[in-house]
Amino acid sequence: MAGAAIATVIAQSFSAVYCFLILRRIDIVHLSRADFMTATGMNARLMKLGIPVVFQNIIIGVGGLVVQYVINGYGFLFVAGFTATNKLYGLLEMAAISYGYAIVTYVGQNLGSQKDRQDQERCPQQYAAFAAYLTDHFCCHVFYLEKNILSLFISGEPQQTQEVLAIAFKYLSIMAAMLWVLYFLYVYRSALQGLGDTLMPMVSGMAEFVMRISAALILPHFIGQDGIFFAEIAAWSGATVILCISYYVRMHKYH
């Protein structure tokens, strides 16, 4: 455990040094004495944008803790299978996060310059369409490669490994079929944030919290422990509905 912790710190340190060296080559981000001067109203504007994002991330994290508490009651084999799929899910989510960064930048720049309003509206739609294609492509690979991918994250005695793989693959199959919802969530959340709206993404985070906990606590009573597999999907779906409606309402106002 200590080795894993040290490895993480070393990796982050190298990443930080690399990013610092790259930033030194970009003139526009060089710090000067003037950059430390207080800008009137700037702190208030930043807090107004940042506090909802902080709250959004906190409540999403708390929801994850509740789900983990429920999972722990099903035994270590179930926990191992669930965790293995989550490791792969973490890699898949990186693509969605990357889309989000691109959309925030693109939409924010267009809003600031008051140009390319049509592109500003079309950008999230194109990303959403591409996300749907990408997740469909991934689903085909999941069902083709099946347990070979998950076996990279699992080790142990053969009998236990097979049980863990069965649990992990069932969870992965359900999640893969609905992964497009997660990508839509990041697309529209990032578009709203690029438009300067961090309140509705916070509301969507609250919806994630409610849906995730409700599914984790209620569904297992009706369909058994498999019900916990739908907690994430329920959270994504509830948040995505709110974000889609909010985005198109805001774009309608711009028109």
C-alpha positions, 0 to 999 in steps of 0.5 A: 500500500505504501508503494502504491501511494509513493508511486502516485506521488511520484507520478503526480510530481513528474506531471506537475514539473512537465506542465510547469515547463510547458507553461514557461514557453507560453508568454501569455501565462507568464506571471508579473507583479501586476497579476497579483494586484486585486481586480475590482469585483473579480474575486466575487465573480470567481466565487459566484462561478466556483462555489456551485461547482465545489458543492456539485462535486461534494454531493456527487462524492458523498453519493459515491460513498453511500453506494460504496457502503451498500456494496460493502455489505455484499462481500469481498468478491462482489466488492472486487468485481465492482471495483474492477469494472470501476477501474475500467470505467475510470479510463472510459470517463477520461474521454468524456472529461476531455470532451468537456474541457474542449466544449467549455473552452470553445463555447466560452470563447465564442460567448466572449467574442460574440461570434460564431453563435451558430457554431456555439450551438452546434458544437455540443450537438456534434460532440453528443453525436460523436459521443454516441458513436464512440460509446456504440463502438466501445460496446461492440468491443466490450461484448467481443473481448468480454472478460479479457479486458477485466482480467487485467484488473483481477488476480487471485485463486482461479475459482474466486477469479471466475466469480469476480469476473462474472460480477464485473462483466455483468456490471460492465455490460450494463454500464457499457450499454448506457455509457452514451448517457454519461457522455451526454451529461459531460457534453451539456454540463460543460456547454452550460459551464462555458456559457457561465452557468454553474448553477444548473450543473450544481442542480444536476449534481443534486439530481445525481445524488438523489438518483444514485442513493435512491437506486442503491437503497431501493433497487436491491430490495426488488431485483437483488444485488444486481440492482446496485449496478443501476445506481450510476445509470440512474444518476447519469440519466437524472442529471442529463435530463436536467442539463439538456433541458437547461441548455436548450432553454438557455440557447433559446433565450440567446436566439 
